[in-house]
Amino acid sequence: MLLVLSTFAFSSCSEYNKVLKSSDPDYKFTKAVEYYEDSRCYQALPLFEELIASVRGTQRAEEAYYYFAKTHYCVKDYYIANYYLKNFVKTFPTSQYAEECLFESAMCSYNLSPIYSLDQTDTRIAIDEFQLFIDRYPNSQLRDSCNRMVDQLRQKLERKSFEVAKLYVTTERYRSASSALENALKEYPDTPYREEILYLMVEANYLYAEGSIDEKKIARYMETIDSYYKFVANFPGSKMLKKAETYFIEAEKEIERLKKAGYEL
């Protein structure tokens, strides 16, 4: 069995070396495509890289560049693949492969998008690239796939926005938390985190007011009350309502105390 495998491996290696050394571009192209279609992309890549230089200006240039870009995607070198796929579309805008390449360039950025807790630059790039594809090919059969990918990417951005705001509360940076929570709602009004965001706004505003100097407390406790009313109006049956109500009651008491002490809004 080992002898058979060794013989096969030697034969394959010998064949590949023969292809590499060949001066026949047609033969080399045929074998490169064969390797690519057989998922032997690491073997196909150097062949296509050589071919795009040797067939430049010929009828085969478009197809060679197409496979060259696709092979980078096949080996999961997504940054490089993104570049070559987009460059293919620029170079051959009327190609039968242009639509596919523009979609896969966006898929490169989609695959580069990290977990929500990391920097989301590639996530935003992917969204923009999918939108560009939809704008350019509004009737494409890939449109639904693009929209589905964009939804997934936006959910990641929503989670990132929410977790950053929540971290401000945890680390007692209440003013920053209030602003971040408000911005999260403006940017993602239908977010699944809406209930918790509205509750955290009550909490952050109350705790920010509590730690303020007396001259500024009334205005900041008023923000707590406003946040509470907004929370109740949106989620009257929330499990967090009781805790929010505690902040509301304490804010009213503090406002009354401060007014009696001579402080004004």
C-alpha positions as a Markdown table, in Angstrom:
| # | Residue | x | y | z |
|---|---|---|---|---|
| 1 | Met | 0.0 | 0.0 | 0.0 |
| 2 | Leu | 2.8 | 2.4 | 0.9 |
| 3 | Leu | 4.6 | 1.6 | -2.3 |
| 4 | Val | 1.5 | 2.4 | -4.3 |
| 5 | Leu | 1.0 | 5.7 | -2.5 |
| 6 | Ser | 4.7 | 6.6 | -2.9 |
| 7 | Thr | 4.5 | 5.8 | -6.6 |
| 8 | Phe | 1.4 | 7.9 | -7.0 |
| 9 | Ala | 2.9 | 10.9 | -5.2 |
| 10 | Phe | 6.1 | 10.6 | -7.3 |
| 11 | Ser | 4.1 | 10.5 | -10.4 |
| 12 | Ser | 2.0 | 13.5 | -9.5 |
| 13 | Cys | 5.1 | 15.4 | -8.5 |
| 14 | Ser | 6.8 | 14.6 | -11.8 |
| 15 | Glu | 3.7 | 15.6 | -13.8 |
| 16 | Tyr | 3.5 | 18.9 | -11.9 |
| 17 | Asn | 7.2 | 19.6 | -12.5 |
| 18 | Lys | 6.6 | 18.9 | -16.2 |
| 19 | Val | 3.8 | 21.5 | -16.3 |
| 20 | Leu | 5.9 | 24.1 | -14.5 |
| 21 | Lys | 8.8 | 23.7 | -17.0 |
| 22 | Ser | 6.5 | 23.6 | -20.0 |
| 23 | Ser | 6.8 | 26.5 | -22.5 |
| 24 | Asp | 3.4 | 25.7 | -24.0 |
| 25 | Pro | 0.9 | 28.2 | -22.6 |
| 26 | Asp | -2.1 | 26.3 | -23.8 |
| 27 | Tyr | -0.9 | 23.1 | -22.1 |
| 28 | Lys | 0.0 | 25.1 | -18.9 |
| 29 | Phe | -3.4 | 26.8 | -18.9 |
| 30 | Thr | -5.3 | 23.5 | -19.4 |
| 31 | Lys | -3.5 | 21.9 | -16.5 |
| 32 | Ala | -3.9 | 25.0 | -14.3 |
| 33 | Val | -7.6 | 25.0 | -14.8 |
| 34 | Glu | -7.6 | 21.2 | -14.1 |
| 35 | Tyr | -5.8 | 21.8 | -10.8 |
| 36 | Tyr | -8.1 | 24.6 | -9.8 |
| 37 | Glu | -11.3 | 22.6 | -10.6 |
| 38 | Asp | -9.8 | 19.7 | -8.6 |
| 39 | Ser | -9.3 | 22.1 | -5.6 |
| 40 | Arg | -5.5 | 21.8 | -6.0 |
| 41 | Cys | -5.3 | 25.6 | -5.8 |
| 42 | Tyr | -1.9 | 25.9 | -4.4 |
| 43 | Gln | -0.6 | 24.1 | -7.4 |
| 44 | Ala | -2.7 | 26.1 | -9.8 |
| 45 | Leu | -1.7 | 29.6 | -8.4 |
| 46 | Pro | 1.9 | 29.8 | -9.6 |
| 47 | Leu | 0.8 | 28.6 | -13.0 |
| 48 | Phe | -1.9 | 31.3 | -13.4 |
| 49 | Glu | 0.5 | 33.9 | -12.0 |
| 50 | Glu | 3.0 | 33.0 | -14.8 |
| 51 | Leu | 0.2 | 32.8 | -17.4 |
| 52 | Ile | -1.3 | 36.3 | -16.8 |
| 53 | Ala | 2.1 | 37.8 | -17.8 |
| 54 | Ser | 2.7 | 35.5 | -20.8 |
| 55 | Val | -0.8 | 35.8 | -22.3 |
| 56 | Arg | -1.3 | 39.6 | -21.7 |
| 57 | Gly | -2.8 | 41.1 | -24.8 |
| 58 | Thr | -4.1 | 37.8 | -26.1 |
| 59 | Gln | -7.6 | 36.4 | -26.2 |
| 60 | Arg | -6.7 | 34.2 | -23.2 |
| 61 | Ala | -5.8 | 37.2 | -20.9 |
| 62 | Glu | -9.3 | 37.6 | -19.5 |
| 63 | Glu | -9.8 | 34.0 | -18.6 |
| 64 | Ala | -6.3 | 33.6 | -17.2 |
| 65 | Tyr | -6.8 | 36.7 | -14.9 |
| 66 | Tyr | -10.2 | 35.4 | -13.9 |
| 67 | Tyr | -8.8 | 32.1 | -12.7 |
| 68 | Phe | -5.8 | 33.9 | -11.1 |
| 69 | Ala | -8.2 | 36.0 | -9.0 |
| 70 | Lys | -10.4 | 33.0 | -8.2 |
| 71 | Thr | -7.5 | 30.9 | -7.1 |
| 72 | His | -6.5 | 33.5 | -4.5 |
| 73 | Tyr | -10.0 | 33.2 | -3.1 |
| 74 | Cys | -9.7 | 29.4 | -3.2 |
| 75 | Val | -6.6 | 29.4 | -1.0 |
| 76 | Lys | -8.4 | 31.9 | 1.3 |
| 77 | Asp | -6.0 | 34.7 | 0.8 |
| 78 | Tyr | -8.9 | 37.1 | 1.1 |
| 79 | Tyr | -7.1 | 40.4 | 1.1 |
| 80 | Ile | -5.2 | 39.6 | -2.1 |
| 81 | Ala | -8.2 | 37.9 | -3.7 |
| 82 | Asn | -10.3 | 41.0 | -3.0 |
| 83 | Tyr | -7.8 | 43.2 | -4.8 |
| 84 | Tyr | -7.6 | 41.0 | -7.8 |
| 85 | Leu | -11.3 | 40.3 | -8.1 |
| 86 | Lys | -12.1 | 44.0 | -8.0 |
| 87 | Asn | -9.2 | 44.7 | -10.4 |
| 88 | Phe | -10.7 | 42.1 | -12.8 |
| 89 | Val | -14.0 | 44.0 | -12.8 |
| 90 | Lys | -12.2 | 47.2 | -13.6 |
| 91 | Thr | -10.1 | 45.7 | -16.3 |
| 92 | Phe | -12.9 | 43.6 | -17.9 |
| 93 | Pro | -16.1 | 45.4 | -17.0 |
| 94 | Thr | -18.2 | 43.7 | -19.7 |
| 95 | Ser | -16.9 | 40.2 | -19.0 |
| 96 | Gln | -19.3 | 37.4 | -18.4 |
| 97 | Tyr | -17.4 | 36.9 | -15.1 |
| 98 | Ala | -17.6 | 40.5 | -13.9 |
| 99 | Glu | -20.8 | 39.9 | -11.8 |
| 100 | Glu | -19.4 | 36.9 | -10.2 |
| 101 | Cys | -16.1 | 38.6 | -9.4 |
| 102 | Leu | -17.7 | 41.6 | -7.9 |
| 103 | Phe | -19.8 | 39.4 | -5.6 |
| 104 | Glu | -16.8 | 37.4 | -4.6 |
| 105 | Ser | -14.8 | 40.5 | -3.8 |
| 106 | Ala | -17.5 | 41.4 | -1.3 |
| 107 | Met | -17.4 | 37.9 | 0.0 |
| 108 | Cys | -13.7 | 38.3 | 0.7 |
| 109 | Ser | -14.5 | 41.2 | 3.0 |
| 110 | Tyr | -17.3 | 39.2 | 4.5 |
| 111 | Asn | -14.9 | 36.4 | 5.3 |
| 112 | Leu | -12.4 | 38.9 | 6.8 |
| 113 | Ser | -15.1 | 40.4 | 9.1 |
| 114 | Pro | -14.0 | 39.4 | 12.7 |
| 115 | Ile | -16.1 | 38.7 | 15.8 |
| 116 | Tyr | -18.1 | 41.6 | 17.1 |
| 117 | Ser | -15.6 | 42.5 | 19.9 |
| 118 | Leu | -12.8 | 43.3 | 17.4 |
| 119 | Asp | -12.4 | 46.2 | 15.1 |
| 120 | Gln | -15.2 | 46.3 | 12.5 |
| 121 | Thr | -13.5 | 48.0 | 9.6 |
| 122 | Asp | -13.8 | 45.0 | 7.4 |
| 123 | Thr | -17.4 | 44.5 | 8.4 |
| 124 | Arg | -18.3 | 48.0 | 7.2 |
| 125 | Ile | -16.2 | 47.5 | 4.0 |
| 126 | Ala | -18.1 | 44.3 | 3.3 |
| 127 | Ile | -21.5 | 46.1 | 3.7 |
| 128 | Asp | -20.4 | 48.8 | 1.3 |
| 129 | Glu | -19.2 | 46.3 | -1.2 |
| 130 | Phe | -22.4 | 44.2 | -1.1 |
| 131 | Gln | -24.4 | 47.4 | -1.6 |
| 132 | Leu | -22.2 | 48.3 | -4.6 |
| 133 | Phe | -22.9 | 44.9 | -6.1 |
| 134 | Ile | -26.7 | 45.4 | -5.6 |
| 135 | Asp | -26.6 | 48.9 | -7.1 |
| 136 | Arg | -24.7 | 47.6 | -10.1 |
| 137 | Tyr | -26.7 | 44.3 | -10.5 |
| 138 | Pro | -30.1 | 45.1 | -9.1 |
| 139 | Asn | -31.7 | 42.1 | -10.8 |
| 140 | Ser | -29.0 | 39.6 | -10.0 |
| 141 | Gln | -29.9 | 36.2 | -8.7 |
| 142 | Leu | -27.3 | 36.9 | -6.0 |
| 143 | Arg | -29.2 | 39.8 | -4.6 |
| 144 | Asp | -31.0 | 37.8 | -1.9 |
| 145 | Ser | -27.6 | 36.4 | -0.8 |
| 146 | Cys | -26.2 | 39.9 | -0.6 |
| 147 | Asn | -29.1 | 41.1 | 1.5 |
| 148 | Arg | -28.7 | 38.1 | 3.8 |
| 149 | Met | -25.0 | 38.8 | 4.3 |
| 150 | Val | -25.6 | 42.5 | 4.9 |
| 151 | Asp | -28.2 | 41.6 | 7.6 |
| 152 | Gln | -25.6 | 39.3 | 9.3 |
| 153 | Leu | -22.9 | 42.0 | 9.2 |
| 154 | Arg | -25.2 | 44.7 | 10.5 |
| 155 | Gln | -26.2 | 42.4 | 13.4 |
| 156 | Lys | -22.5 | 42.3 | 14.3 |
| 157 | Leu | -22.3 | 46.1 | 14.2 |
| 158 | Glu | -25.4 | 46.3 | 16.4 |
| 159 | Arg | -23.8 | 43.9 | 18.9 |
| 160 | Lys | -20.6 | 45.9 | 18.9 |
| 161 | Ser | -22.4 | 49.2 | 19.5 |
| 162 | Phe | -24.4 | 47.7 | 22.3 |
| 163 | Glu | -21.5 | 46.0 | 24.1 |
| 164 | Val | -19.3 | 49.2 | 23.9 |
| 165 | Ala | -22.1 | 51.2 | 25.5 |
| 166 | Lys | -22.7 | 48.6 | 28.1 |
| 167 | Leu | -19.0 | 48.5 | 29.0 |
| 168 | Tyr | -19.2 | 52.2 | 29.7 |
| 169 | Val | -21.8 | 51.5 | 32.3 |
| 170 | Thr | -19.8 | 48.6 | 33.8 |
| 171 | Thr | -16.7 | 50.8 | 34.0 |
| 172 | Glu | -18.7 | 53.7 | 35.6 |
| 173 | Arg | -18.2 | 56.1 | 32.7 |
| 174 | Tyr | -21.8 | 57.1 | 32.9 |
| 175 | Arg | -21.9 | 60.2 | 30.7 |
| 176 | Ser | -20.1 | 58.3 | 27.9 |
| 177 | Ala | -22.5 | 55.4 | 28.4 |
| 178 | Ser | -25.6 | 57.7 | 28.1 |
| 179 | Ser | -24.3 | 59.1 | 24.8 |
| 180 | Ala | -23.2 | 55.8 | 23.4 |
| 181 | Leu | -26.6 | 54.2 | 24.3 |
| 182 | Glu | -28.5 | 57.0 | 22.7 |
| 183 | Asn | -26.3 | 56.8 | 19.5 |
| 184 | Ala | -26.9 | 53.0 | 19.4 |
| 185 | Leu | -30.6 | 53.6 | 19.3 |
| 186 | Lys | -30.4 | 56.3 | 16.6 |
| 187 | Glu | -28.2 | 54.1 | 14.4 |
| 188 | Tyr | -30.1 | 50.9 | 15.0 |
| 189 | Pro | -33.7 | 51.8 | 16.1 |
| 190 | Asp | -35.0 | 48.2 | 15.6 |
| 191 | Thr | -32.1 | 46.6 | 17.5 |
| 192 | Pro | -33.0 | 43.5 | 19.5 |
| 193 | Tyr | -31.1 | 45.1 | 22.4 |
| 194 | Arg | -33.5 | 48.0 | 22.5 |
| 195 | Glu | -35.2 | 47.1 | 25.8 |
| 196 | Glu | -31.9 | 46.7 | 27.6 |
| 197 | Ile | -30.5 | 49.9 | 26.1 |
| 198 | Leu | -33.5 | 51.9 | 27.3 |
| 199 | Tyr | -33.1 | 50.4 | 30.7 |
| 200 | Leu | -29.4 | 51.1 | 30.8 |
| 201 | Met | -30.1 | 54.7 | 29.9 |
| 202 | Val | -32.1 | 55.1 | 33.1 |
| 203 | Glu | -29.4 | 53.5 | 35.1 |
| 204 | Ala | -26.6 | 55.5 | 33.6 |
| 205 | Asn | -28.4 | 58.8 | 33.9 |
| 206 | Tyr | -29.3 | 58.2 | 37.5 |
| 207 | Leu | -25.7 | 57.1 | 38.5 |
| 208 | Tyr | -24.2 | 60.0 | 36.6 |
| 209 | Ala | -26.5 | 62.4 | 38.4 |
| 210 | Glu | -25.8 | 60.8 | 41.8 |
| 211 | Gly | -22.0 | 61.4 | 41.3 |
| 212 | Ser | -22.4 | 65.0 | 40.2 |
| 213 | Ile | -22.0 | 68.2 | 42.2 |
| 214 | Asp | -25.2 | 69.5 | 43.7 |
| 215 | Glu | -25.4 | 72.4 | 41.3 |
| 216 | Lys | -25.9 | 70.0 | 38.4 |
| 217 | Lys | -27.8 | 67.2 | 40.0 |
| 218 | Ile | -31.4 | 68.5 | 39.3 |
| 219 | Ala | -30.9 | 68.7 | 35.6 |
| 220 | Arg | -29.3 | 65.2 | 35.5 |
| 221 | Tyr | -31.9 | 63.6 | 37.7 |
| 222 | Met | -34.5 | 65.1 | 35.2 |
| 223 | Glu | -32.7 | 63.2 | 32.5 |
| 224 | Thr | -33.2 | 60.1 | 34.6 |
| 225 | Ile | -36.9 | 60.7 | 34.8 |
| 226 | Asp | -37.2 | 61.4 | 31.1 |
| 227 | Ser | -35.3 | 58.1 | 30.4 |
| 228 | Tyr | -37.6 | 56.3 | 32.7 |
| 229 | Tyr | -40.8 | 57.5 | 31.0 |
| 230 | Lys | -39.3 | 56.5 | 27.6 |
| 231 | Phe | -38.4 | 53.1 | 28.9 |
| 232 | Val | -41.9 | 52.5 | 30.4 |
| 233 | Ala | -43.7 | 53.7 | 27.2 |
| 234 | Asn | -41.8 | 51.2 | 25.1 |
| 235 | Phe | -41.6 | 48.2 | 27.5 |
| 236 | Pro | -44.4 | 48.5 | 30.1 |
| 237 | Gly | -44.1 | 44.8 | 31.0 |
| 238 | Ser | -40.3 | 44.6 | 31.2 |
| 239 | Lys | -38.7 | 42.5 | 33.8 |
| 240 | Met | -36.3 | 45.4 | 34.4 |
| 241 | Leu | -39.2 | 47.8 | 35.2 |
| 242 | Lys | -39.0 | 47.4 | 39.0 |
| 243 | Lys | -35.3 | 48.3 | 39.1 |
| 244 | Ala | -35.9 | 51.3 | 36.7 |
| 245 | Glu | -38.7 | 52.4 | 38.9 |
| 246 | Thr | -36.4 | 52.5 | 41.9 |
| 247 | Tyr | -34.1 | 54.9 | 40.1 |
| 248 | Phe | -37.1 | 57.0 | 39.1 |
| 249 | Ile | -38.4 | 57.3 | 42.7 |
| 250 | Glu | -35.0 | 58.1 | 44.0 |
| 251 | Ala | -34.5 | 60.7 | 41.3 |
| 252 | Glu | -37.8 | 62.4 | 42.3 |
| 253 | Lys | -36.8 | 62.4 | 46.0 |
| 254 | Glu | -33.4 | 63.9 | 45.2 |
| 255 | Ile | -34.9 | 66.6 | 43.1 |
| 256 | Glu | -37.3 | 67.5 | 45.9 |
| 257 | Arg | -34.5 | 67.6 | 48.4 |
| 258 | Leu | -32.3 | 69.7 | 46.3 |
| 259 | Lys | -35.1 | 72.2 | 45.6 |
| 260 | Lys | -35.7 | 72.5 | 49.3 |
| 261 | Ala | -32.0 | 73.2 | 49.8 |
| 262 | Gly | -32.3 | 76.1 | 47.4 |
| 263 | Tyr | -30.9 | 74.6 | 44.2 |
| 264 | Glu | -32.7 | 75.3 | 40.9 |
| 265 | Leu | -32.8 | 73.7 | 37.5 |
